[in-house]
Amino acid sequence: MRAWSIHIALLVAAILFVAKGVATHTSTEEAWETAFDESAAPDDRIWAIHLASNRATERSDRIGRDLALSLLGSRDLRLREVALLIDVCRHAFNPLEAPTNTSPPIQDRYVYGPLPRGEWTPHRLRSLILYRRKVGGLPVGGINRMTSTEGDWILRTLRGDDLPPSDEIDRYLRTYGHVANTPR
Amino acid sequence: MKLPALSHSAAAELPEVGPSADQAAASPRDSLSESRARAPWKWILILAAFGVAVRAILLWLALPIAIQSDEANYLYLAVGLEHFGVYFDHQRYLWPPGYAWLMNLFTGGGDMGGLDRLRAFQVICSSAIGICTMLFAWRLYSTRAAIVAGGLWAVHVPLAAFTHLLWNETIFLSLFLPALWQLLMGLDRADEGDSRSSDRRLLLAGLLMGAALYVKEMPLLLVPFLSLIVLWRARHSGLLEAMRRGAILPLATVVVLLPWTVRNYEVYGRVVWGGATLGENAYIGLNARYMNFDFIPLTRERARLNLAPMAEMERASFTAPPIDDEGPGNGWARAEEIVHPVDRQKAQLSRGLKYAASHPGWFLRTRVKKWSDFVTPLSFFTRHHALGHYSKGTTLTGVLRKPLVGLSMLSSALILLLFVLGSFLTVPKGGGRTVVMTVIGYAAAASTLVAMSRFRLPVEPLLIAIGAGFLAHGPAARSIPRWMAAGACLVGLGVLWWIAWPETMAAASMALGGQP
């Protein structure tokens, strides 16, 4: 029996991990409900959106259009940014007449909409980077990878530090040259 | 450190055909059994420290360095973890979370300087790679071979340079090689009859392997092969005992991976053990268009410099699409109509296999090219220089550029040559050789899907360990078939180098020439 003690311990650990997974499981119905629940706590909602969008085996307009609009209209800036991430963008709603390689129009409108008072805010800059620097190509809104400068900016926004002057950001984005329809 | 099993290995681990008695008096094999008494820790630590110092200097020379390609993708994931508390996939693939998690640990709270601290951390972690390289050489051969291996590892620029790049190879190897070492020690302890110690070593090997799989999923399918080795070596102890021992490694690996796998099942409703990348790799490797990421990024740069496109240099016999599939838009498309990121992998793999099955001639000739790409003496150090990624006007891109790029390519080629010679003519039979060759064979087999110099990196320490034996002791085998096999393999290596020679030289000349 002693010779099998390692196996037994490992099996017990495996059972515990699986049991924890079962105990904390969220059903797909619950995930959908929380994802659309505007009164839910942001963290709960983000996780529920993560589950609902990734479990779906068909592209869902409810996520790609309704949820995207709901998130972008949220007061919580972090929730707005969730609409620009891969989870929601892979369900992006595109009008039937749109070319196949078209960026998600709802997200495009938000990211390239006018800036508040014409100035970059941490949220708007983060939105642009999160939206445009994802892998997956134009159908999910991605073009090119994040540069070190953009990495520095996005980390600054998380730290709460001041951003460079908006003119400088515009100049960089124009020079980098891969951000179509820069705001302003 | 305990002795490996002399009773078993002294006889079994010598080459099949060893030196004659008079030659043996001066042979490295004499010192082999003596050196088994204790690993040469003084030498190992000195050389490990030297190698770390080389890497630290290289890091210091390389800074500041901008993030590139996959490095940016890791940072994106790290930001996702920090800001949303969620680990995302990349639409086309799901990477294991370990490296992004580590990056978030260093940049968490929003500090870009954390990336440089992560680079420094990798420099320190690389000591584990150096130590394991030397331990393998010592275990396979002798103290002298360990010292040679340590020297080769310390100045091997491709491995050294990866410590300041934010790809996951350094962290992965820092876990993967100790896992292999513990596995080998587990086999040795079992041969000595010390079952409890063997079990502990195998357990540790499994735990480390599981941790390595959080960083890179490459060895996922290697684990069953390794546990079969354990089982086979224990066969004389009876079937039950062999199965008991053989089960420890995969069981421990699975337990470490389970939290991540359970999480994936919760998120995707699918069982994903490490990552989900096979379909995207099939898109790259089993498709009409030839793709090698050692060369693809150079295309734009060559256009900017008015140089001939890389595609024009390829030997078309090994890269051209099937005749019935020529022209723009050839091959098959990603299964982007499938929204589920895990299901898409399966669909793409199926498309790739179907494409290969319907073009067997194309499949075979392009696999030769994959192996050619696997053994090309390039590295990301050379690629970074060719692309001008290192800061201009520094010592690294100035006076040190040519010597270091040259050393990088020469040491890659030398290590491959030494490996071929060592594996046929010097390395002794036994558990050590079985484990090392299984890992190298697995990496070579995996490279028939997607290949580039970076995919060779995980086995380079093992190539060094095998090759160091030849450099330290020369050929031990005297049988003609072994020499003929070694010769054939060297010719094969030469042919593979010849196939990729035009692109390799184009990349090398860009790296050596520097950026205008």
Interface residues (C-beta under 8 A of the other chain):
Chain A: A3 W4 I6 H7 L10 L11 A13 A14 F17 V18 K20 G21 T24 H25 T26 T28 D43 I46 W47 H50 L51 N54 R55 A56 T57 E58 R59 S60 R78 E81 V82 L85 I86 D87 R90 H91 R126 L130 R133 K134 V135 G136 P139 V140 G142 R145 M146 T147 S148 G151 D152 I154 L155 R156 T157 L158 R159 G160 D161
Chain B: A66 I67 Q68 S69 A72 N73 L75 Y76 V79 G80 E82 H83 F84 G85 V86 F88 D89 H90 Q91 R92 Y93 T107 G109 G110 D111 M112 L115 S195 D199 R200 L203 E241 R244 A247 I248 L251 A252 V254 V255 L258 P259 V262 R263 Y265 E266 V267 Y268 G269 E336 V339 H340 P341 D343
